[in-house]
Amino acid sequence: MLVLAHISDLHLDGSPRATERAERVRDRLWGLPGRVDALLVTGDIADHGTEAEYEEAARILGLRDGEAPFPVLTCPGNHDVRAPYRKALLGRPAADGPVNSAHVFDDGAVLMCDSSIPGRDEGALDEETYDWIETTLEELDGSLPVLLAFHHPPAVLHHPLPDAGRLAGPDRLAALLKRRPEIAGLITGHAHTGAASVFAGRPLVVGPGVTWTLRLPWEGEGAADRDAPVGLAYHVLDDTGRLTTHFRAVT
């Protein structure tokens, strides 16, 4: 089986609070006594998209010194900026195109997809990204179950804040899922709330936020619960292609 840790929405901004919360969940993950195949970080890694914020993220996530005990896989969110993201976080030449990456393991594959639209809060998978997904799936030839990971959930989550900035064009994604039974599920962030739903017949799991937790309408006033503990998820993709998710709070 494939075991994946998942965090989202760090919103690193140079403040002691953001740094401490990110380091707290990092320390929990780095200290796990058992096997994890990779860590997924589904966007809004930086708050303003500056090189300094990505340099801090690279340090916290062990992307420069090789300290991470397993691969760390990232994709951008609406707060991220592609050129400094590539340069300071990934150590690659700065460029403005979508940041997509495929990762193949013995028991499954993860496609980290860029759903950001530069300068906008809402998200979309653009033509280049859809072409890349199709090409990558063709190369895998249905040999492994595949998870698609990106920032913006494609389904309504019943809160006006994330629902106003969800993934545009969900019908095209639904058509892709219908044609590609090897896609076992969707992993997203953006909403700052651990959530599980279904989209086009596949599991849709939303990772909890590191920086703050979304307060749902029936939980009281104000969207951001900044006192809630840091959130973390574990996803297990078994040999039947079934996805199971466990949520944890890191106090």
Secondary structure by P-SEA (a helix, b strand, c coil): cbbbbbbccccccccaaaaaaaaaaaaaaaaccccccbbbbcccccccccaaaaaaaaaaacccccccccbbbbbbcccccccccccccccccccccbbbbbbbcccbbbbbcccccccccbbbbcaaaaaaaaaaaaaacccbbbbbbbcccccccccaaaaaccccaaaaaaaaaaacccccbbbbcccccccccccccbbbbbbbbccbbbbccccccccccccccbbbbbbbbccccbbbbbbbbcc
